[in-house]
Amino acid sequence: MTLQDATDRATAAIEAGNLDALARALKARRRALDSGERPTIEIFEAGERAIRALKALAQRAAFDSARLGQIKRYVDFRR
């Protein structure tokens, strides 16, 4: 798999929230880099966008987790 393919798959996995697919894509990306493939500026920028999207996903997950904790505490309190 090329670096471009792996980067595209990583971005798609982040957008889908599929962490298993993201892990596979990141491993493929690492293999492409380790094989000596050089990133173009476009691939580098796509990687940077993927990192920003992953950070946003992590923030949403943290918010959702906190919100679920609040709901659980409310439900437990009402019992």
Secondary structure, DSSP 8 states (H G I E B T S, - for coil): --HHHHHHHHHHHHHHT-HHHHHHHHHHHHHHHHTT----HHHHHHHHHHHHHHHHHHHHHHHHHHHHHHHHHHHHHH-
